[in-house]
Amino acid sequence: MVFVCFSTIGAIQIAAHIANLRGLLILRRPIASLLLGIGILTGSIFWFFLSENRNINDTAGGLDANSQALGFFLGALIGTILTIVISSIINLDLKISNMGKNIDGLDSLREQNYYLAIKGEYSLFRGNWRDYLSKQFTGLPKSIIYQLVTTIIVKLR
């Protein structure tokens, strides 16, 4: 689980550097965050595979598949939460310079930290949730919406 947690943190740092999402970077300098992500990812891989024998059957004291899946999920969840919390604290002063911009989704993390992005989206949702939800679904192609609606109608019959 610790391996997955560190690998998740490293992978998010690499992806945030590639996508230029400054709000998710743990270190202020993008190249330093990239090197940190690569270092954490490769270090955790080497630590996991070179520390001891990992090929143990579940009848001989190893973990069964359900325990492995739960450990993987929890490790990835903890790594994601740690990245979000740490990067939000470090990038607390990172704010959108021009509030007139209509930036939402992952693109907003280029200009602000995660906490401020969620806070802004929540205030928009709370202001008028019907318009907010209709705006989220208007960009979908009509064939996808038609397929979803027809599938739901067929299953409800």
VENKAWO-V975681 format. One record per residue. SS is DSSP state (A for helix, B for strand, O for the rest). NEAR is the number of other C-alpha atoms within 8 Angstrom. D_CENTER is the distance of its C-alpha to the mean C-alpha in whole Angstrom. Layout:
BEGIN
SS&NEAR&D_CENTER + SS&NEAR&D_CENTER
END
This chain:
BEGIN
O&8&17 + A&6&17 + A&10&17 + A&11&14 + A&14&12 + A&12&14 + A&13&13 + A&13&9 + A&15&10 + A&14&12 + A&11&10 + A&12&7 + A&15&10 + A&12&12 + A&8&10 + A&12&10 + A&14&13 + A&7&14 + O&6&13 + O&8&14 + O&14&12 + A&14&14 + A&14&12 + A&15&9 + O&13&12 + O&10&14 + O&9&17 + O&10&19 + O&6&20 + A&11&18 + A&7&20 + A&9&20 + A&15&16 + A&11&16 + A&8&19 + A&10&17 + A&14&14 + A&11&17 + A&9&19 + A&12&17 + A&14&16 + A&8&20 + A&8&21 + A&11&19 + A&10&20 + A&9&24 + A&8&24 + A&9&23 + A&9&25 + A&7&28 + A&7&28 + O&6&30 + O&7&31 + O&5&28 + O&4&30 + O&9&31 + O&8&32 + A&8&31 + A&5&35 + A&6&36 + O&7&33 + O&8&30 + O&9&27 + O&7&27 + A&6&24 + A&6&23 + A&8&23 + A&9&21 + A&8&18 + A&8&18 + A&9&18 + A&10&15 + A&8&13 + A&9&14 + A&14&13 + A&11&9 + A&9&9 + A&9&11 + A&14&9 + A&12&6 + A&8&8 + A&9&11 + A&12&9 + A&10&8 + A&8&12 + A&9&13 + A&15&12 + A&13&13 + A&7&16 + A&9&17 + O&11&16 + O&8&18 + O&4&21 + O&9&19 + O&9&20 + O&7&20 + O&5&24 + O&5&25 + O&6&24 + O&4&26 + O&5&23 + O&5&22 + O&6&18 + O&8&15 + A&6&12 + A&7&10 + A&9&13 + A&10&14 + A&14&11 + A&10&14 + O&13&17 + O&14&15 + O&16&13 + A&12&10 + A&7&13 + A&9&16 + A&12&13 + A&8&13 + A&8&17 + A&8&18 + A&9&16 + A&8&18 + A&8&21 + A&10&21 + A&10&21 + A&7&23 + A&6&26 + O&8&26 + A&9&24 + A&6&26 + A&7&26 + A&10&22 + A&9&22 + A&8&24 + A&8&23 + A&7&19 + A&7&21 + O&6&24 + O&6&22 + O&7&22 + O&6&25 + A&6&28 + A&6&28 + A&8&25 + A&9&26 + A&8&29 + A&8&28 + A&8&26 + A&8&29 + A&8&31 + A&8&29 + A&8&29 + A&8&33 + A&7&34 + A&6&32 + A&5&34 + O&4&37
END
